[in-house]
Amino acid sequence: MPEKFIRPNICVIALDETHYWQLPAEYKPYIQRIEGVYWFNRNLAVHLAEFTPSYELHFIEIRPVFGEEFSDARYEEKQTFELVNEEGVVRKLSADWIMDEIDNFLISNNNYESVEYVHIHQIEKMIKDWQEAATQWVFHEYGDLHSEMPDEEYRAYIDSPDFDRELEDYFAQGYDI
């Protein structure tokens, strides 16, 4: 009997990873949280020397979530804000300049592994909690990216380097979470 082929269910999730970061004091008033954004196949369970299955999360990017200081009205007015470092030096910068500076700090200090493993029950609980709270979406289910392909052709495709390249290009264009 041939094994059953299960098509991937591609999802993107943003996990709060603020506790991993040692932010300079001058950035703290402006950042609500820092999220690691990952894609994963919701139909793939991985067992890592244990009975509890995990999702294999592939890193996309790190992103800051800014607080009320950068509301649309203030950002559009190009209001200046003060950054005060540990030595008490004050710099007056626009919101977009501060946002760029924080982005650059996060990118240059990024020590993320390309793949992380998180127990499925933890991710599913987060998804359920977010859906019930109806808060800002930090999860999106894309599903099958090529549902029109026949199974055998699709199976060969997802095992090829083309699939990885397409996912990288797809997420580089942006994602809706």
trRosetta pair geometry for C-beta under 8 A, 3 or more apart (Angstrom, degrees):
i j d omega theta_ij theta_ji phi_ij phi_ji
5 151 4.9 127 73 -168 150 120
5 154 7.9 124 156 81 140 109
5 155 5.8 -80 -136 -78 139 121
6 43 5.1 -157 143 164 120 134
7 43 7.1 83 89 39 44 166
7 144 4.8 9 145 -106 133 124
7 147 7.4 72 175 -109 164 68
7 151 7.7 -110 -66 -117 97 81
7 154 6.7 -18 -112 139 100 148
8 41 4.3 -74 -148 -132 103 116
8 43 5.8 -160 -133 45 39 116
8 44 6.9 -12 -119 -30 88 110
8 144 6.6 131 72 -108 62 68
8 145 7.8 -6 79 7 109 91
8 158 6.6 153 -12 -128 126 149
9 41 6.2 106 53 -166 56 63
9 42 4.1 -56 89 53 114 101
9 43 4.6 109 10 -23 99 100
9 141 6.8 -16 168 -161 99 103
9 143 5.6 -33 -141 -128 72 45
9 144 6.8 -43 -96 -53 52 67
10 39 6.1 -4 -169 -175 93 111
10 40 7.7 160 -147 85 52 29
10 41 6.2 -33 -89 -98 55 64
10 42 7.8 -149 -68 2 6 86
10 141 7.9 134 89 -164 48 53
10 142 4.6 -29 89 65 96 114
10 143 6.7 -18 42 65 74 15
10 144 7.5 125 8 -93 92 23
10 145 6.0 16 15 -37 143 102
10 167 7.5 -152 -136 -119 143 111
11 39 6.8 159 83 -154 42 62
11 40 5.7 -23 63 64 91 76
11 41 7.6 142 17 -110 83 15
11 42 5.0 64 -10 -42 128 110
11 139 6.7 -4 179 -169 114 86
11 140 6.7 169 -157 88 69 46
11 141 4.9 -28 -105 -108 95 62
11 142 6.5 -173 -90 16 35 77
12 37 6.6 7 -178 -176 102 95
12 38 7.1 169 -151 88 58 41
12 39 5.1 -33 -94 -96 73 73
12 60 7.1 2 -138 -14 108 153
12 139 7.2 167 89 -150 56 41
12 140 5.0 1 54 55 97 93
12 142 7.0 60 -10 -23 94 109
12 171 7.3 151 -98 -116 130 113
12 175 5.0 31 22 165 177 152
12 177 5.4 -139 104 -27 113 139
13 37 7.4 174 89 -149 38 54
13 38 5.6 -17 61 62 83 89
13 39 8.0 144 16 -100 69 27
13 40 6.9 -16 12 17 113 111
13 57 7.2 -73 55 -125 114 120
13 123 6.8 -63 -104 -149 175 107
13 126 7.6 80 -161 104 131 134
13 127 7.7 -77 -111 -77 123 95
13 138 6.5 51 -164 138 62 80
13 139 4.9 3 -109 -107 80 80
13 140 8.0 -169 -73 25 48 57
13 177 7.5 -173 -115 -144 22 164
14 35 4.1 18 178 172 105 137
14 36 7.1 161 -155 77 57 38
14 37 4.9 -22 -99 -97 81 76
14 38 7.8 159 -90 18 34 68
14 63 7.2 -50 -136 49 125 117
14 138 4.0 -103 57 -162 99 94
14 139 7.5 -130 22 -60 71 50
14 177 5.7 168 -16 124 113 133
15 35 6.3 145 67 -155 35 77
15 36 5.1 -17 58 58 94 91
15 38 7.0 11 -2 8 108 114
15 118 7.9 178 -87 -65 153 162
15 126 7.7 -22 -110 -163 84 167
15 138 7.7 129 -67 156 29 128
16 19 8.0 62 134 0 88 89
16 33 5.2 -45 -136 179 99 138
16 34 7.6 99 -158 69 57 48
16 35 6.0 -46 -94 -98 42 76
17 20 4.8 -20 169 17 92 122
17 21 7.2 90 124 -22 81 99
17 34 5.7 -68 75 101 76 90
17 35 6.4 109 18 -136 88 26
17 36 4.5 44 -8 -14 144 104
17 62 7.6 -86 65 -131 132 98
18 21 6.1 -71 -163 33 42 109
18 31 7.7 159 -124 136 112 115
18 33 4.6 -91 -53 -148 127 72
18 34 4.7 130 -92 30 64 84
20 34 7.7 -109 55 85 90 125
21 34 5.4 47 -5 35 149 157
21 106 7.7 -30 -120 -114 140 87
21 109 7.8 96 -134 111 93 131
23 27 4.9 -111 176 76 114 118
23 28 5.5 139 101 -71 128 78
23 31 6.6 -139 -129 42 165 148
23 34 7.9 174 -64 -36 122 135
23 105 7.9 79 -135 132 77 141
24 27 5.2 85 66 5 83 103
24 28 7.7 -137 96 -25 45 85
24 85 6.5 -34 173 -128 119 87
24 86 7.5 -108 -162 -27 85 98
24 105 7.3 -101 7 -146 113 154
25 28 5.7 -41 -154 6 40 121
25 84 7.4 -54 114 96 105 74
25 85 6.5 115 62 -153 99 41
25 86 5.4 115 21 -70 132 75
26 29 8.0 -53 -178 19 33 98
26 83 4.1 56 -179 -176 120 90
26 84 5.6 -177 -108 65 89 35
26 85 4.7 -36 -43 -82 126 58
26 86 7.9 -95 -32 -27 91 59
26 91 7.8 38 -161 35 146 105
27 30 6.0 -80 -169 47 53 104
27 31 5.7 24 151 -12 91 120
27 83 7.5 12 -67 -136 51 111
27 98 8.0 160 -118 -175 74 97
27 101 8.0 -146 -94 109 108 102
27 102 5.4 130 -138 -106 123 104
27 105 6.9 -112 -71 56 157 163
28 31 6.4 -72 -135 41 29 98
29 67 7.5 -98 154 40 52 143
29 69 6.8 78 135 -43 90 152
30 66 5.8 -28 163 -144 83 92
30 67 6.0 -153 -166 31 33 100
30 69 5.1 -85 -119 61 75 144
30 70 6.7 65 -162 -27 98 111
30 81 7.3 86 -84 147 126 160
30 98 6.2 -116 -147 149 174 134
30 102 7.0 -131 95 -61 126 150
31 34 6.5 6 177 -55 131 85
31 64 5.2 -78 -125 -161 108 115
31 65 7.2 93 -164 68 70 53
31 66 6.3 -63 -107 -109 47 52
31 67 6.7 61 112 -18 3 95
31 102 6.7 171 -70 -154 115 146
32 65 4.8 -63 64 106 107 95
32 66 6.4 80 -1 151 96 12
32 67 4.4 138 -59 -75 91 76
33 64 7.8 165 91 -158 39 55
33 65 4.9 7 58 47 79 117
34 62 6.5 4 177 -178 103 101
34 63 7.4 168 -158 86 60 37
34 64 5.5 -34 -106 -105 76 63
34 65 7.2 -160 -84 14 26 78
34 106 6.8 -178 -141 -117 125 130
35 62 7.2 162 87 -159 47 54
35 63 5.3 -17 64 63 95 86
35 64 7.8 157 20 -104 75 14
35 65 6.1 60 -12 -28 110 108
35 138 6.9 -136 -137 -142 146 120
36 59 6.7 -58 -176 -126 106 91
36 61 8.0 -176 -154 98 50 36
36 62 5.7 -29 -103 -105 62 73
36 112 6.5 151 -132 -111 123 138
36 116 8.0 53 132 1 147 153
37 59 7.7 90 79 -161 55 55
37 60 4.5 -57 106 63 97 112
37 61 5.1 5 48 58 116 73
37 62 7.3 -171 12 -89 82 21
37 63 6.0 36 -24 2 119 113
37 175 7.6 157 178 55 135 136
37 177 7.3 156 -133 66 113 134
38 57 3.8 14 167 -178 151 105
38 58 5.9 139 -162 64 84 39
38 59 5.8 -44 -102 -95 84 37
38 60 6.1 -179 -101 0 25 90
38 116 6.8 -83 -104 42 151 112
39 57 7.5 145 69 -156 29 61
39 58 5.2 -26 62 61 81 101
39 60 6.0 84 -17 -52 91 116
39 167 6.6 -163 89 -175 162 119
39 171 6.2 -114 -42 -75 134 144
40 44 7.6 -134 173 55 84 106
40 55 4.7 50 175 167 151 116
40 56 6.0 159 -135 77 99 52
40 57 4.8 -50 -66 -99 120 58
40 58 6.6 159 -78 10 61 78
40 123 7.8 -61 65 -147 157 163
41 44 4.0 49 92 7 116 116
41 55 7.7 -177 63 -153 54 91
41 56 7.2 9 34 55 90 96
42 55 7.2 -19 -109 -118 47 125
42 141 7.0 -16 -15 -125 149 104
44 55 7.2 97 82 -136 80 65
44 56 6.4 -42 108 22 124 107
45 53 3.6 -17 -170 -167 113 139
45 54 7.2 117 -163 50 63 33
45 55 7.5 -53 -111 -81 50 53
45 120 6.2 -31 -118 -52 96 142
46 53 6.6 120 54 -162 35 76
46 54 5.0 -46 70 69 90 85
46 55 7.2 100 20 -137 100 11
46 56 5.1 74 -14 -49 145 101
46 117 6.3 -100 84 -129 129 118
47 50 6.5 -148 -169 68 81 54
47 51 7.0 -16 -141 -133 119 19
47 52 7.7 143 -126 75 78 35
47 53 5.7 -56 -75 -103 75 65
47 54 7.4 141 -94 16 28 84
48 54 6.0 -6 1 17 110 136
48 117 5.8 80 -25 140 147 167
52 119 5.4 -22 151 -128 122 113
52 120 7.7 -162 170 26 80 87
52 121 7.4 -70 -160 7 110 114
53 119 7.3 105 87 -150 45 65
53 120 5.0 9 96 -5 94 127
54 117 4.2 48 141 179 149 98
54 118 5.9 147 -157 72 98 24
54 119 5.3 -64 -100 -93 77 37
54 120 6.2 -162 -122 -32 21 73
55 117 7.2 168 77 -149 43 57
55 118 5.7 -16 53 63 91 81
55 119 7.9 43 9 130 75 10
55 120 5.5 112 -35 -92 86 71
55 123 5.4 -6 11 1 138 160
56 115 6.0 -17 -174 -163 91 111
56 116 8.0 149 -162 76 45 41
56 117 6.0 -23 -104 -99 56 79
57 115 6.9 142 77 -159 51 55
57 116 4.5 -23 67 65 108 89
57 117 7.1 179 18 -87 84 25
57 118 6.0 27 -14 8 128 106
58 114 6.6 -6 -151 161 73 74
58 115 5.8 -23 -100 -100 62 73
58 167 7.9 36 94 138 152 141
59 112 4.9 138 -126 140 157 131
59 113 6.9 158 -24 90 135 46
59 114 5.4 -118 32 -142 110 37
59 115 7.2 -116 -6 -64 87 28
59 116 7.0 84 -55 -8 91 101
60 171 5.1 -106 -133 160 125 144
60 175 7.6 -15 175 2 167 143
62 106 5.0 -147 108 162 125 119
62 107 7.2 -175 55 -80 111 52
62 110 5.5 -163 1 -109 138 113
62 112 6.7 -179 -54 -30 110 138
63 106 7.8 121 -104 125 16 162
64 99 7.7 -161 72 -147 130 74
64 102 5.4 -16 -10 136 165 125
64 103 6.8 -118 12 -79 115 63
64 106 6.2 -158 -42 -41 100 151
66 69 6.9 -98 170 62 102 88
66 70 4.2 -7 137 41 140 137
66 99 6.7 -47 -66 -105 145 101
67 70 6.9 103 68 20 49 86
68 71 5.6 2 -166 -47 61 103
69 74 6.9 -99 167 91 44 160
69 81 6.5 63 174 -112 122 145
69 95 7.5 178 133 -117 87 109
70 74 6.4 -125 -134 80 27 116
70 75 5.4 51 -171 -66 74 108
70 95 5.1 141 -119 -162 91 125
70 98 7.9 -143 -82 80 121 120
70 99 6.7 96 -126 -69 152 115
71 74 5.2 84 56 15 78 101
71 75 6.8 -150 91 -8 35 93
72 75 5.7 -61 -141 40 28 111
72 76 6.0 25 163 -18 67 110
73 76 6.1 -59 -146 37 24 107
73 77 6.5 21 156 -17 61 111
74 77 5.8 -59 -148 38 31 111
74 79 4.9 -60 -165 29 82 132
74 95 6.2 116 125 -55 95 149
75 78 7.7 28 170 -71 35 39
75 79 7.9 -68 -74 29 19 90
75 95 4.8 -111 -112 92 69 151
75 96 7.0 94 -158 -54 92 82
78 94 5.3 -30 -165 -138 76 123
78 95 7.3 -139 -133 23 36 94
78 96 7.6 -36 -119 5 76 108
79 94 7.4 130 79 -138 33 68
79 95 6.5 47 63 -29 76 108
80 92 4.7 34 162 174 132 97
80 93 6.3 153 -152 79 85 17
80 94 5.7 -60 -99 -82 65 51
81 92 7.2 164 77 -150 27 59
81 93 6.2 -32 60 68 77 70
81 94 7.5 82 14 -156 82 14
81 95 6.2 80 -9 -80 122 66
81 98 5.9 -22 61 -36 127 152
82 90 5.4 -24 -162 -160 110 102
82 91 7.1 142 -155 72 56 42
82 92 5.7 -31 -94 -95 67 67
83 90 7.2 146 74 -155 48 49
83 91 4.7 -14 57 59 100 97
83 92 8.0 -174 18 -81 73 21
83 93 6.1 10 -6 17 114 117
83 98 6.6 170 -60 -113 120 109
84 88 6.4 -13 -171 -143 100 38
84 89 7.1 163 -149 76 54 39
84 90 5.2 -17 -97 -97 81 73
85 88 7.3 -59 72 8 64 16
85 89 5.1 0 39 52 107 91
85 91 7.9 43 -20 -1 98 105
93 97 4.2 -120 179 88 110 128
93 98 5.1 135 101 -55 124 85
93 101 7.4 6 153 -8 167 141
94 97 4.6 96 56 4 79 104
94 98 7.1 -147 93 -5 41 86
95 98 5.8 -56 -149 37 33 110
95 99 6.2 34 154 -21 67 107
96 99 5.6 -50 -144 36 34 114
96 100 6.4 37 155 -19 64 104
97 100 5.8 -55 -151 37 30 110
97 101 6.3 31 151 -20 64 107
98 101 5.6 -55 -147 36 32 113
98 102 6.3 30 155 -17 66 105
99 102 5.9 -55 -147 37 30 109
99 103 6.3 33 153 -20 64 106
100 103 5.6 -53 -147 36 32 114
100 104 6.3 31 155 -18 65 106
101 104 5.8 -54 -149 37 29 111
101 105 6.4 34 151 -22 63 104
102 105 5.5 -50 -148 33 34 115
102 106 6.5 31 155 -17 65 104
103 106 5.9 -59 -151 37 30 108
103 107 6.3 26 155 -17 66 108
104 107 5.7 -54 -142 39 31 110
104 108 6.1 22 162 -13 66 111
105 108 6.2 -64 -144 42 24 103
105 109 6.1 -5 165 5 63 117
106 109 6.4 -74 -140 51 23 93
106 110 6.4 53 154 -63 62 92
107 110 5.7 -29 -153 -17 30 121
112 116 7.9 -64 -168 -45 93 116
113 116 6.0 124 72 -67 110 76
118 122 5.5 -103 166 75 99 125
118 123 5.5 108 107 -50 119 105
119 122 4.6 88 71 1 91 106
119 123 7.3 -172 92 -3 49 84
120 123 5.9 -60 -150 41 36 107
120 124 5.9 30 157 -16 72 111
121 124 5.8 -54 -138 42 30 110
121 125 6.2 35 158 -23 63 107
122 125 5.9 -55 -149 34 27 111
122 126 6.6 28 152 -19 61 105
123 126 5.7 -54 -153 34 33 113
123 127 6.4 33 152 -20 66 104
124 127 5.6 -50 -146 35 34 113
124 128 6.3 34 154 -18 65 106
125 128 5.7 -55 -146 38 31 111
125 129 6.2 32 155 -19 66 107
126 129 5.8 -56 -146 38 29 110
126 130 6.2 27 157 -18 65 107
126 139 7.5 144 119 -55 98 135
127 130 5.9 -57 -148 37 28 109
127 131 6.3 25 155 -18 64 109
127 139 5.2 135 -116 -141 87 177
128 131 5.9 -58 -147 37 29 109
128 132 6.3 24 157 -15 65 109
129 132 5.9 -59 -146 40 29 108
129 133 6.1 20 159 -13 66 113
130 133 5.9 -60 -140 43 28 106
130 135 6.2 -92 -148 49 71 95
130 137 7.0 97 162 -128 125 48
130 138 6.0 -124 -125 42 151 92
130 139 5.9 132 76 10 154 118
131 134 7.3 21 179 -70 33 55
137 140 6.6 68 153 -64 125 85
137 177 5.5 -121 120 -154 95 64
138 177 5.9 69 -146 168 28 113
139 177 6.4 114 1 -133 6 124
140 175 6.5 178 55 164 143 102
140 176 5.5 129 -114 84 163 78
140 177 4.5 -130 -14 -75 113 95
142 145 6.5 15 137 -75 122 82
143 147 7.5 -3 133 -59 113 119
144 147 4.4 98 100 -74 123 85
145 166 7.4 148 134 131 153 127
145 167 7.9 -141 -33 -88 166 78
145 170 7.2 -63 -130 -100 142 163
146 149 4.6 22 140 -3 112 118
146 154 6.0 179 94 -118 116 104
146 157 6.9 -37 60 103 160 157
149 153 4.9 -126 -178 91 104 110
149 154 4.0 133 104 -68 123 95
149 157 6.6 -39 178 7 168 149
150 153 4.9 78 62 17 85 107
150 154 6.7 -161 87 -10 37 94
151 154 5.7 -63 -143 40 26 111
151 155 6.0 31 160 -26 66 106
152 155 5.7 -49 -145 30 29 115
152 156 6.8 26 155 -13 61 103
153 156 6.0 -58 -155 37 32 108
153 157 6.3 34 148 -24 65 110
154 157 5.3 -55 -147 35 34 117
154 158 6.4 26 160 -16 69 103
155 158 6.5 -55 -145 35 26 102
155 159 6.8 17 156 -10 59 111
156 159 6.1 -68 -154 42 31 107
156 160 6.5 35 150 -33 66 110
157 160 5.7 -59 -153 23 33 115
157 162 6.6 -69 -159 79 75 117
157 163 5.7 116 147 -66 72 107
158 163 4.7 95 -130 -104 42 162
159 163 7.3 80 20 8 17 140
160 163 5.6 117 65 -6 71 93
161 164 5.6 -53 -158 38 50 111
161 165 6.2 50 147 -20 75 106
162 165 5.6 -58 -147 40 33 112
162 166 6.1 34 155 -22 68 106
163 166 5.8 -54 -147 35 29 111
163 167 6.5 28 155 -18 63 104
164 167 5.9 -54 -150 35 31 110
164 168 6.5 31 152 -18 64 105
165 168 5.7 -55 -150 37 32 111
165 169 6.3 29 154 -15 66 107
166 169 5.7 -56 -146 41 32 110
166 170 5.9 38 154 -27 66 108
167 170 5.5 -52 -142 34 30 116
167 171 6.3 16 164 -7 65 107
168 171 6.4 -64 -146 43 25 98
168 172 6.0 31 154 -28 63 112
169 172 5.5 -55 -142 33 29 116
169 173 6.8 32 157 -24 62 101
170 173 6.3 -60 -166 25 28 110
171 174 7.8 -169 -172 41 39 6
171 175 5.7 -11 -135 -46 73 120
